[in-house]
Amino acid sequence: MSKRKRIIALLVGVVLLAGTAGTLAWLSATGVLVNQFGIGSVTPSVQETLNGNVKSDVKAKNTGTAPAYIRAAVDIYWQDATSGARLWEEPQADTYNIVWSDSLGDASDANSASSWVKASDGFYYWTSPVAPGEETNVLITSVKELKATEGRNLVVDVSTQAVQSVPDNAVREAWSCAVQDGVLIPPYANGGA
């Protein structure tokens, strides 16, 4: 074989080898997977309708990003009309009317899912986890002042708290509640948690 044919054969071989390497490079790929984990939030809020001196349809909403158990505290007191300071004289039952939800039970009763339960610790517990963006049923149907009292205003303060619903021991540690078959059992209900 002549020198010229060897050079041509060598060049053809190099071109074929480069083509094969290029083809293999185009057929292979490298994948990168980045997992980003966010921390869920548990944020309750109170939803209510206020029309004049009547507060109605009071319920709680989970505005967080994780399912949560919710409890509420209801504080009824007088406020000085001028300074806005809390007055410690407790409003008498004949000065206001409060209508509780039909789904409100007592902690000594058997608990059922999706209901409010008043526990002996003073809180009202919603017995099912509330999904993000969802609400509980109504806790207070309506409340209104019956007698105008000069120099003071009636205040019905509803505040909420929430704890993540998974794992079950989160609510047990935070509120001393138990969870049985997906139903929250408030403290002191049927012996407590």
Buried (B, 14 or more C-beta within 10 A) or exposed (E): EEEEEEEEEEEEEEEEEEEEEEEEEEEEEEEEEEEEEEEEBBBBBBBBEEEEEEBBBBBBBBBBBBBBBBBBEBEBBBBEEEEEEEBEEEBEEEBBEBEBBEBBBEBEEEBEEEBBBBBEBEBBBBBBBBEBEBBBBBBBBBBBBBEEEEEBBBBBEBEBBBBBBEEBEBBBEBBBBBBEEEBBBBBBBBEBB
